[in-house]
Amino acid sequence: MTRKTFLLSAALLATLPFVSCKKSEDAGKLSVGFLLKSKGNQYFVTCEQGARAAAEELDIDLRVDGPISADPAKQNEIVENWITDGLDVIVAACENKDSLSTALRKAQDAGIKVITYDADAQPDARSFFSNQATAQGIGEKLIDTSASLTDGSGEFAIITGTLTSANLNEWIAAIKVRQAEKYPGMKLVDIRPCDDNKDKAQQEATNLLSAHPNLKAIVAVCSPGVPGAAEAVKQAGKTGAVKVVGLGLPSENRAYVKEGVTQAIILWNPEDLGYLAVHAGVALAKGNLTGGSESFKAGKLGNLEIEGDSIILGTPFTFTKENIDNFDF
């Protein structure tokens, strides 16, 4: 190439529009994608609040997205888009453990750090799991509370989110083990999915009450399931006769708890879980969180224990008529 040709080519290139491949909408900031199971679930709305608080504290570019309702295929699509965008970190709650793991492995292969929260992926598809509590701890708390309300006897049913939700299935497995070992007088008669929808949960609970007239308790392992089951019990005129226990937010269940329709809500602080997950993702990207770590300092939450590759937020808490007004999430 002659000098004249070179100069001409350079001049032509200079006239072309510059295309940026920035990872972040804010130049120089770490980019983090925060994936929800569903946008319509108040539990994940609260997780998002914690994630945004952490993002402001850490000065990062946070992108929050998720399906309108539980949809593994849509979650995969979002992750694929984030891979194309070249984000630094993905923090994900997995609706379908196996399905999303494939996309998350692809993200890791592209150099993106991956943290899961609330619902885990396969271990090789992420570095750490920000765990609200152990599956055993959650399952045992649910069945122990139910047993205390039913004298450890009688029929009970479970309302779940979807039948493919990995973390919910782990909690249900823990319930079954604990019940068989400690409460042989209790009998699990059915498990019904509500697809993370309160109205469907109410219909499923209504069906359960009709099909099992001797039902003594309904245990909901997803947050929309608790108010849905409570409304069904209330409408059926079985307040107090059929106990309602489940994992949910105080704000969504306060009225039912104070009326005595729902006896206990069991949960951790989902805002803290979202906050923890983003802190963990940023620490991983910066090299401050590595394999073999036994504890992790997550901002205002302080030092949290790490069991293997799980960062444990804490033990489940029980909200009752006596204390529920003390919490505003």
PyMOL commands that set and color helices and strands:
alter all, ss='L'
color gray80, all
select helices_A, chain A and resi 3-15+42-58+72-85+97-109+123-125+135-150+166-182+198-211+225-235+250-259+270-285+299-301+324-326
alter helices_A, ss='H'
color red, helices_A
select strands_A, chain A and resi 31-35+61-65+89-92+113-117+128-131+154-160+186-193+215-220+243-247+264-267+295-297+303-307+310-312+317-319
alter strands_A, ss='S'
color yellow, strands_A
deselect
rebuild
show_as cartoon
